[in-house]
């Protein structure tokens, strides 16, 4: 995957219902290029489907985890661009302190979570990670 694929995935994550014409205009490429890239990403198993986002409390059995990420040197922009294209990541945040980024991950199974973690750990520019799984929530007041 190149930078254009990553940008395309980021746009689809924001709105998977966006038309090919809209995607092409935002990426400043032809509709044919977008169509071909989507087909290639689907055929290659990068895009495995399209979905609807729900409120977190609407899917109580879903696994939620947070991955703290350290980035090598000044590669943050490059790493962020790749992470925005990762379908298992539902939120990405810039932080201060020990970790550079915090990624929220949602999955339907532990195997799916393990697959996401493996893909993220293989990204060039990531120096280290630590993942915590959400076990229980408590209400205040």
N, C-alpha and C positions, 0 to 999 in steps of 0.2 A: 504494500500500500504506500502510495506517495502522499504528498501534502494535499493534493486535490481530493483524493479519496477521503482523507481525514476531515477536510472541510465539508465534503458532501455528507459524511456520516454525522457530523456535528449538526448540520442543518436538518437532516432527517430525524435526529434525536429531538430536536426542538419541535418539529412538525412533520411527522411521517406522512401526513396527507398532502403535503405541499406538491403542487403540480411540477412536472418536469420543466415546463417553461419558467416557472418561478425559480426553481433551483438553478437552472441554466443562467438566468439573469443575475442572480446573486453571486454565482461563481464566475460570471463573465466567460462562459463557454457555450458551445452549441447544445441544443436539446439532444442531438444524437450522442454527443459526448457523455451527457448525464445518463441517458438511457443505457448506453453501452457499459458505463462504469457500474451502474446499479445492477445490471445483469451479471457482470463479472463478479461483483461482491456477493451477490446471491449464489451464483454457481460455485464460488470458492468457499462458501460457508461462513463468510464474514457476517453477512446479513442473513439471519436465520428466520426472520419473520418480522411482522409489524404488530404493534400492540397498542393498547390504551393505557394511559397512566391513571391510577386510582389514588384516592386519599390513602395515606398509610393505614388508617384504622379500618379501611374497607377490605383489606386482605390480612386478617390477623395471623395466619399461619406462615406468612412470608418471612424469610430469614433476612435480617438487616445486620450489616456489619460496617465498621468504619476502619478504613485503612489509612494510617499515618504514613507519609511518604517523604523521604529525604532525596533531594535532587542533586546530582553532580554539578558543581560549578554554576555556570550561567545558562544551563540548559532548560530552565523552567518553562519558557514559552514552547519549546519543542515538545517537552513531556506533556504539558497541558493540552496541546493540540492533539496528541495521540490519545490521551485519556478521555478527551471529549468524544472521541469516536468509539470508545469501549461501551458496548451495550449494557453491561452489568453495572456500570457506574451511574447512579441516579442523581448525584450531587458532587460537585468538586469545589473545594474552598482553599484559598490562599491563607496561610496562617503564619504566626510568628513563633519564636521559641525553637525547640528542638527539631520540629518537623516543618517542612516547607509547604506541604499540601495535605489536605484531609479529603479523602474520597468516601462518599456514602455508597454502599453496595447493597443491592437487593437481589435476592435469588429465591427460587422455589425449592431448592434442595441444597444439601451440603456439597454434593458433587458439583452442582452448578457454581456454587460459591468457590470451591477449590479451582475450578476451571478459570474463573475470573481472576482469582489471585495469581494463578500461574501466568496468565497472559500479561498481567500488569507487571509482575516481577521481571519478565523478560524484556521490558521496554528499555532501550538504551537511554542512559541518562538518569536512571533511578538507582540511587546508591543504597537505599535500604527502606524497609517497610516494617510496620507492625500493625497487626489487625486485631480488632476487638469485635466480638459478636454480641449483639444486643440480646440480652436474656429476659429482662423484665422492665416494665415502665412503672413509675410511681407518680401519682397525682399530688400536686401541692394544693393545700387549702381545700 
